[in-house]
Amino acid sequence: MADGYRESEQSWSALLLHVKHRGLTVDPKLATGDGALGFWAALRKVFPKTREQRCWVHKSGNVLDQLPKRLQPQALDKLHQI
């Protein structure tokens, strides 16, 4: 855990480089995140071989937020079937 500025690429880069300098010698196989663009940009620079995966909870929430409230329960059921 580290202080950062608004989840910026600079803050994420500093955190990821700190982890690397503390002894992480291979790129992680997978990184899961909430969609913060700074994280993905920093990850691609610091650990270019790491695969990216969007957090399903955050992704579902973003999809549901675009729908009228009356359609959200049905949409959530359909998302769970995927």
GIDAQUI-V104117 format. One line per field, one symbol per residue. psi: psi as a letter, one per 30 degrees, with the letter a starting at -180 (. if undefined). A space follows every 10 residues. Layout:
BEGIN
psi=???
END
This chain:
BEGIN
psi=klkljhhlee eeeeeeeeee fffjflkkek kklggjeeee eeeeeeiffk lkkkkeeeee eeeefflkef feeeeeeeef f.
END
